[in-house]
Amino acid sequence: MDRIERFYRQLNRFWGKVLSIVFLLMTVNVFFDVVMRYSFRNSSVAMQEMEWHLFSIVILFGVSVSLLDEAHVRVDFLYDRFPVRRKALINIIGTIFFLLPLALLVLFGSFDFVNDSYQIGEISEDPGGLPYRYLIKGMIPLSFLLLIFTAFGYVVQNLNLLRKSEDEKVTGQKVRAEVSK
């Protein structure tokens, strides 16, 4: 199980680096757009659309990256006080009964959305906007597929925590039993 968790962590680091590059590209794009607009009184609709396309990619795929690192938003005022074992159980149950069904719903619900966009050759409604709108819409099922894959890694990570906390509990009892002799 430790090897599986390491695999998920390596994959997570890879996606984190990819998203860092996308975020950097988005920042450069915004900078370029601002300089063009305010210094040269010229603006590009395509560049503005590229900003939200890149931002969408960062958000959609960033959810998966933040999950394994536990960097996602949660209600911590109770959770922080729980022992490791209870936290791991909450994470496993929450992932299986809430995260995975929602991610599967979005994944399967987005196929028609992307396919319709592809079939009609959807482009930007704005003159000078980006063509191939289905490409950015195609990021939705891809990102939720990654989220589902990452959710399994998160379950493995928490199963490892459960196993290790159980090992420590057993080891601790053995140590106490030996000390009392």
Buried (B, 14 or more C-beta within 10 A) or exposed (E): EEEBBEEBBEBBEEBBEEBEEBBEBBEEBBEBBEEBBEEEEEEBBBBBBBBEBBBBBBEBBBBBBBBBEEEBEEEEEEEEEEEEBEBBBBBBEBBEEEBBEEBBEBBEEBEEBBBEBBEEEBEBEEEEBBEBBBBBBBBBBBBBBBBBBBBBBBBBBBBBBBEBBEEEEEEEEEEEEEEEE
